[in-house]
Amino acid sequence: MAVNAVIHAGFLACLLVFARTLLVGARFTLAAILLTLLFVLAFDWENTLQGFQSQFYLLEWTAFTSLLLLAGSAPLSSRWFLGWLAAAAGLGTMSSGFLAPAAAIAVLVLRASFRRTVGWRDWVAGLLLVPLCVVGLATLVTVPGHAVLKAHTLGEWLSALAAALSWPDLALPGAFLVMQLPFSVLLFRSLSLRRVEDGEAGLLSLGIWSWVQAAVVAYGRANQGMIASPRYSDLFAVAAAVNLLALGRLWQPGPKGRAWGLFAALWGCAYLCGLGTLERRAYDFYLGDFARLKPLEKAHVRSFLASGDRALLNQTPVHELPYPMPGGLADLLSEPAIRSVLPASVRPPLALEPVPGSSGFHVEVDPATGARTWEARQGPARFVSSAFPASILPFVRIAIRGSPELTVSVLRIEPTEGGPAEPGPRLSQEQWTVREFPVPESASAHLVVEVPGGAHFVAFTEPVELGGLSWFTHWILRRSRTVEAAEAILFGMALTALLLFDLRGDKELREVK
């Protein structure tokens, strides 16, 4: 999920750089804000919160990269071949990966028809792109269980296509006539003028790809409401971004510009209302209950990992499981390779055993999950575990609670030769304090807990391993509000600087004239 977030946000950054090549001034500033909404709102929660959905992001990346390089470069140039490699990589993302080279062929034919000549480079470029489409079609996988989702009549397909092209206003009849008008006019202008304006080749190819992509999704997911599934919204969002940029290109000073300005206001209202509706739906149907369901999902998974009893999952309501098929979830969790990489929230802890000399602690076992907790109700007490395994991950997570006069420093991870205790916050007798401790690399380590004399209470859970990247992810999440604020400030400063730069340039140009 954390890696997907980087891929997703990186795509926005590249899209904004591309938008900057097409728009300047207030038009770019407005487009940048509206484009950013496509990447910070939660309407596509499936792809964001389900770690295996990276194929949607990778499909966008390969299509965007290949089309900009293929359409914006001379055929057979070094940049063109980089685009060809990106298109080839797109075949490994999703079954519709071959649509990017197909769109590139369409633009290649379009530009050749404008010149009324077809050079040998055009022929060779086309011949190199066609095999990518053939390989993509030849490697399609048919899933029998998905046949019911497909369009079975022309009417079903057209209805689903209209909904896909209407995104984000899926429920508004005929919304596609408004949402797709800017790109349609831009394409018609290129056809009527028989030329492609500077910088618009990539936009035209990306728009053609988004239309064909919508047509394919509409055919494969026309029934059972699947066309409105959040997972496909990232693909439909590309079409919305293309039309937003096309609208910015068409909205120029002059009489026609005023008409396009009025249309832009209408388009923007439909765009924002649609995104607002999708956002509310995401929270109403899923995210609003997220905080309640996630602890239940974790508890059910931990119970199964401790007992291996499939009946526990079969008796659990499906909406309280992280995967909607209890049998499939049991199979996944039974795989040793998967169990070895489970996240810290459900990963089985390391079983601790005290070494001779430990005293004052006893173990409590949770009958539901099998989780063990070590407790001491009177000091002095001392717990020293046996050495951790050599293959342990670089961090461990431990929860501790205890008398408020004590601090977290009563628990530490130290090399076998001993080490000083680090200061920490005070404990709470009612609430657990979760801490993540680095494990020394140079020597075998163990856990040490020391309770001073007196009526002190301390309890701690057994340690759960945590990888370095997972530790960093949790570190960032704990500071998410600060990160969001910093990003918003930097984004606003960048837009303001670009806007002032463009306004200054326009003023200097007018003075020269």
WOGIQUI-V520860 format. One record per residue. RES is the residue in three letters. PHI is phi as a letter, one per 20 degrees, with the letter a starting at -180 (none if undefined). BURIAL is I if it has 24 or more other C-alpha atoms within 12 Angstrom, else O. D_CENTER is the distance of its C-alpha to the mean C-alpha in Angstrom with 1 decimal. Layout:
res;phi;burial;d_center
RES;PHI;BURIAL;D_CENTER
RES;PHI;BURIAL;D_CENTER
This chain:
res;phi;burial;d_center
MET;none;O;6.2
ALA;f;I;7.5
VAL;f;O;7.5
ASN;g;I;4.0
ALA;f;I;4.2
VAL;f;O;7.3
ILE;f;I;6.8
HIS;f;I;5.1
ALA;f;I;7.9
GLY;f;O;10.2
PHE;f;I;10.3
LEU;f;I;11.4
ALA;g;O;13.9
CYS;f;O;15.4
LEU;f;I;15.6
LEU;f;I;17.5
VAL;f;O;19.7
PHE;f;I;20.5
ALA;f;I;21.3
ARG;f;I;23.7
THR;f;O;25.6
LEU;d;I;26.3
LEU;c;I;26.9
VAL;c;I;28.6
GLY;m;I;29.9
ALA;f;I;29.1
ARG;f;I;27.5
PHE;f;I;24.8
THR;g;I;24.4
LEU;f;I;24.0
ALA;f;I;21.7
ALA;f;I;19.4
ILE;f;I;19.2
LEU;f;I;18.6
LEU;f;I;15.9
THR;f;I;14.0
LEU;f;I;14.2
LEU;f;I;12.0
PHE;d;I;9.0
VAL;d;O;10.2
LEU;e;I;11.4
ALA;d;I;10.3
PHE;f;I;11.7
ASP;d;I;8.7
TRP;g;I;8.3
GLU;f;I;8.6
ASN;f;I;5.5
THR;f;I;3.7
LEU;e;I;6.9
GLN;d;O;8.1
GLY;f;O;7.7
PHE;e;O;9.7
GLN;e;I;7.7
SER;f;I;6.8
GLN;f;I;10.0
PHE;f;I;8.9
TYR;f;I;7.2
LEU;f;I;10.2
LEU;f;I;12.5
GLU;f;I;11.8
TRP;f;I;12.4
THR;f;I;15.5
ALA;f;I;16.9
PHE;f;I;16.6
THR;f;I;18.1
SER;f;I;20.8
LEU;f;I;21.9
LEU;f;I;22.4
LEU;f;I;24.3
LEU;f;I;26.3
ALA;e;I;27.3
GLY;e;I;27.8
SER;c;I;30.0
ALA;f;O;33.4
PRO;g;I;33.4
LEU;m;I;33.8
SER;f;O;33.1
SER;f;O;31.1
ARG;f;O;28.1
TRP;f;I;28.5
PHE;f;I;28.4
LEU;f;I;25.2
GLY;f;I;23.8
TRP;f;I;25.4
LEU;f;I;23.7
ALA;f;I;20.2
ALA;f;I;21.3
ALA;f;I;22.6
ALA;f;I;19.3
GLY;f;I;17.6
LEU;f;I;20.0
GLY;e;I;18.1
THR;e;I;14.8
MET;c;I;15.9
SER;f;I;19.4
SER;e;I;19.2
GLY;f;I;18.6
PHE;f;I;22.3
LEU;f;I;22.1
ALA;f;I;21.2
PRO;f;I;24.6
ALA;f;I;26.3
ALA;f;I;25.3
ALA;f;I;26.5
ILE;f;I;29.8
ALA;f;I;30.2
VAL;f;I;30.0
LEU;f;I;32.3
VAL;f;I;34.8
LEU;f;I;34.5
ARG;f;I;35.4
ALA;f;I;38.1
SER;f;O;39.6
PHE;f;O;39.8
ARG;e;O;41.8
ARG;m;O;43.8
THR;c;O;43.8
VAL;c;O;41.7
GLY;e;O;42.0
TRP;f;O;41.8
ARG;f;O;38.5
ASP;f;I;37.0
TRP;f;O;38.5
VAL;f;O;37.1
ALA;f;I;33.6
GLY;f;I;33.6
LEU;f;O;35.0
LEU;f;I;32.2
LEU;e;I;29.5
VAL;g;I;31.2
PRO;g;O;30.8
LEU;f;I;27.0
CYS;f;I;27.2
VAL;f;O;29.8
VAL;f;I;27.9
GLY;f;I;24.8
LEU;f;O;27.1
ALA;f;O;29.1
THR;d;O;26.2
LEU;f;O;24.8
VAL;d;O;24.6
THR;e;O;26.2
VAL;d;O;25.2
PRO;g;O;28.3
GLY;f;O;26.7
HIS;e;O;24.6
ALA;f;O;27.8
VAL;f;O;28.2
LEU;e;I;25.0
LYS;f;I;26.3
ALA;f;I;28.5
HIS;d;O;32.1
THR;c;O;33.9
LEU;f;O;33.6
GLY;f;O;33.4
GLU;f;I;30.4
TRP;f;I;28.5
LEU;f;I;29.6
SER;f;I;28.7
ALA;f;I;25.1
LEU;f;I;24.9
ALA;f;I;26.2
ALA;f;I;23.6
ALA;f;I;20.7
LEU;f;I;22.4
SER;e;I;23.0
TRP;g;I;19.3
PRO;e;I;18.6
ASP;e;I;22.2
LEU;f;I;22.1
ALA;e;I;25.2
LEU;e;O;27.4
PRO;f;O;29.9
GLY;m;O;30.2
ALA;f;I;27.3
PHE;f;I;26.4
LEU;f;O;29.7
VAL;e;I;28.5
MET;f;I;24.8
GLN;e;I;25.7
LEU;f;I;29.0
PRO;g;I;28.0
PHE;f;I;26.8
SER;f;I;29.7
VAL;f;I;32.2
LEU;f;I;30.8
LEU;f;I;31.0
PHE;f;O;34.5
ARG;f;O;35.6
SER;f;I;34.8
LEU;f;O;36.7
SER;f;O;39.7
LEU;e;O;39.9
ARG;l;O;39.4
ARG;b;I;37.3
VAL;d;I;33.8
GLU;f;O;33.6
ASP;g;O;32.4
GLY;n;I;28.7
GLU;e;I;28.1
ALA;f;I;28.0
GLY;f;I;24.3
LEU;f;I;23.6
LEU;f;I;26.0
SER;f;I;24.5
LEU;f;I;20.9
GLY;f;I;22.4
ILE;f;I;24.3
TRP;g;I;21.3
SER;f;I;19.5
TRP;f;I;22.7
VAL;f;I;23.2
GLN;f;I;19.7
ALA;f;I;20.3
ALA;f;I;23.7
VAL;f;I;22.4
VAL;f;I;19.9
ALA;f;I;22.7
TYR;f;I;25.1
GLY;f;I;23.0
ARG;c;I;21.7
ALA;f;I;24.5
ASN;d;I;25.7
GLN;l;O;24.9
GLY;m;O;22.6
MET;f;I;19.8
ILE;f;I;19.6
ALA;e;I;18.2
SER;f;I;15.6
PRO;g;I;12.2
ARG;f;I;10.5
TYR;e;I;12.7
SER;f;I;12.2
ASP;f;I;9.8
LEU;f;I;12.8
PHE;f;I;15.3
ALA;f;I;13.8
VAL;f;I;14.9
ALA;f;I;18.4
ALA;f;I;18.4
ALA;f;I;17.5
VAL;f;I;20.3
ASN;f;I;22.7
LEU;f;I;22.1
LEU;f;I;23.0
ALA;f;I;25.9
LEU;f;I;27.1
GLY;f;I;27.2
ARG;f;I;29.2
LEU;f;I;31.6
TRP;e;I;32.2
GLN;d;O;34.9
PRO;g;O;38.1
GLY;p;O;41.0
PRO;g;O;42.1
LYS;f;O;39.3
GLY;f;O;36.8
ARG;f;O;38.0
ALA;f;O;37.4
TRP;f;I;33.9
GLY;f;O;33.4
LEU;f;O;34.4
PHE;f;O;32.2
ALA;f;I;29.3
ALA;f;O;29.9
LEU;f;O;30.0
TRP;f;I;26.8
GLY;f;I;25.0
CYS;f;O;26.3
ALA;f;I;25.1
TYR;f;I;21.6
LEU;f;I;21.4
CYS;f;O;23.1
GLY;f;I;20.7
LEU;f;I;17.6
GLY;f;O;19.5
THR;f;O;20.5
LEU;f;I;17.0
GLU;f;I;15.9
ARG;f;O;19.1
ARG;f;O;18.7
ALA;f;I;15.3
TYR;f;O;17.2
ASP;f;O;20.4
PHE;e;O;19.2
TYR;b;I;16.7
LEU;f;O;15.3
GLY;f;O;18.9
ASP;d;O;19.9
PHE;f;O;17.0
ALA;f;O;19.1
ARG;e;O;22.0
LEU;f;O;20.4
LYS;f;O;18.3
PRO;f;O;21.6
LEU;f;I;23.3
GLU;g;I;20.8
LYS;f;I;21.2
ALA;f;I;25.0
HIS;f;I;25.4
VAL;f;I;23.6
ARG;f;I;25.7
SER;f;I;28.8
PHE;f;I;28.3
LEU;f;I;27.7
ALA;f;I;30.9
SER;d;O;33.0
GLY;m;O;31.6
ASP;e;O;33.0
ARG;f;I;31.2
ALA;f;O;33.1
LEU;f;I;31.1
LEU;f;I;27.9
ASN;f;O;30.0
GLN;e;O;31.5
THR;e;I;28.3
PRO;g;O;26.9
VAL;g;O;24.0
HIS;f;O;21.9
GLU;d;I;22.4
LEU;d;I;20.9
PRO;f;I;17.3
TYR;b;I;18.2
PRO;f;O;20.6
MET;d;O;23.2
PRO;g;I;25.3
GLY;f;O;26.9
GLY;f;O;23.8
LEU;f;I;22.3
ALA;f;I;25.7
ASP;f;O;25.7
LEU;f;I;22.4
LEU;f;I;23.5
SER;e;O;26.8
GLU;f;O;25.7
PRO;g;O;26.8
ALA;f;O;24.0
ILE;f;O;21.3
ARG;g;I;23.4
SER;f;I;23.6
VAL;d;O;19.9
LEU;f;I;19.3
PRO;f;I;17.6
ALA;f;I;20.2
SER;f;I;20.0
VAL;c;I;21.7
ARG;f;I;23.0
PRO;g;I;26.8
PRO;f;I;28.5
LEU;f;I;31.2
ALA;f;I;34.6
LEU;e;I;36.9
GLU;c;I;40.6
PRO;f;I;42.9
VAL;e;O;45.4
PRO;g;O;49.1
GLY;o;O;49.8
SER;f;O;47.0
SER;a;I;48.4
GLY;n;I;47.8
PHE;d;I;44.4
HIS;c;I;44.0
VAL;d;I;41.0
GLU;d;O;39.7
VAL;d;O;37.8
ASP;f;O;35.6
PRO;f;O;37.0
ALA;f;O;33.8
THR;d;I;31.3
GLY;m;O;33.8
ALA;f;I;32.3
ARG;d;I;35.1
THR;c;I;35.8
TRP;e;I;38.6
GLU;c;I;40.8
ALA;c;I;43.9
ARG;d;I;45.9
GLN;b;O;48.6
GLY;d;I;48.9
PRO;f;O;49.7
ALA;b;I;47.1
ARG;b;I;45.4
PHE;c;I;42.7
VAL;c;I;42.1
SER;e;I;40.0
SER;f;I;40.6
ALA;f;I;38.7
PHE;f;I;35.0
PRO;f;O;34.4
ALA;f;O;34.1
SER;e;O;30.7
ILE;f;I;29.1
LEU;f;I;25.7
PRO;f;I;26.0
PHE;c;I;25.3
VAL;c;I;26.4
ARG;d;I;25.6
ILE;c;I;28.7
ALA;d;I;29.4
ILE;b;I;32.9
ARG;b;I;35.1
GLY;r;I;38.8
SER;f;I;41.6
PRO;f;O;40.7
GLU;f;O;43.3
LEU;d;I;41.3
THR;d;I;38.3
VAL;f;I;35.3
SER;f;I;37.4
VAL;f;I;39.5
LEU;d;I;36.7
ARG;b;I;35.7
ILE;d;I;34.7
GLU;c;I;37.4
PRO;f;I;38.8
THR;f;O;41.8
GLU;e;O;44.2
GLY;n;O;43.1
GLY;a;O;41.4
PRO;f;O;41.4
ALA;e;O;39.5
GLU;e;O;36.9
PRO;f;O;37.1
GLY;a;O;34.7
PRO;f;O;34.4
ARG;f;O;36.9
LEU;e;I;36.3
SER;c;I;36.3
GLN;f;O;38.3
GLU;e;O;36.2
GLN;d;O;32.5
TRP;e;O;30.8
THR;d;I;29.6
VAL;e;I;26.8
ARG;c;I;27.1
GLU;d;I;25.6
PHE;d;I;28.3
PRO;f;I;28.3
VAL;d;I;30.4
PRO;g;I;33.1
GLU;e;O;32.7
SER;f;O;36.3
ALA;b;O;38.0
SER;f;O;37.6
ALA;c;I;36.6
HIS;b;I;37.2
LEU;e;I;36.7
VAL;c;I;39.5
VAL;c;I;40.1
GLU;c;I;43.3
VAL;d;I;44.7
PRO;f;I;47.8
GLY;f;O;50.9
GLY;p;O;51.1
ALA;e;O;49.7
HIS;d;I;46.0
PHE;d;I;43.2
VAL;b;I;40.2
ALA;c;I;37.6
PHE;b;I;34.6
THR;e;I;32.2
GLU;f;I;32.1
PRO;f;I;29.5
VAL;d;I;26.1
GLU;f;I;24.8
LEU;b;I;21.7
GLY;f;I;20.4
GLY;f;O;20.2
LEU;f;O;16.5
SER;f;I;16.0
TRP;g;I;18.7
PHE;f;O;17.1
THR;f;O;13.9
HIS;f;I;16.3
TRP;f;O;18.3
ILE;f;O;15.7
LEU;f;O;14.8
ARG;f;O;18.5
ARG;d;O;18.7
SER;f;O;15.7
ARG;f;O;18.2
THR;f;O;20.0
VAL;f;O;16.9
GLU;f;O;16.0
ALA;f;O;19.7
ALA;f;O;20.1
GLU;f;O;17.2
ALA;f;O;18.8
ILE;f;O;22.2
LEU;f;O;21.4
PHE;f;O;19.7
GLY;f;O;22.8
MET;f;O;25.2
ALA;f;O;23.8
LEU;f;I;24.1
THR;f;O;27.5
ALA;f;O;28.7
LEU;f;I;27.8
LEU;f;I;29.5
LEU;f;O;32.6
PHE;f;O;32.8
ASP;f;O;32.8
LEU;f;O;35.3
ARG;f;O;37.5
GLY;f;O;37.4
ASP;f;O;38.4
LYS;f;O;41.2
GLU;f;O;42.5
LEU;f;O;42.4
ARG;f;O;44.4
GLU;f;O;46.9
VAL;f;O;47.5
LYS;f;O;48.1
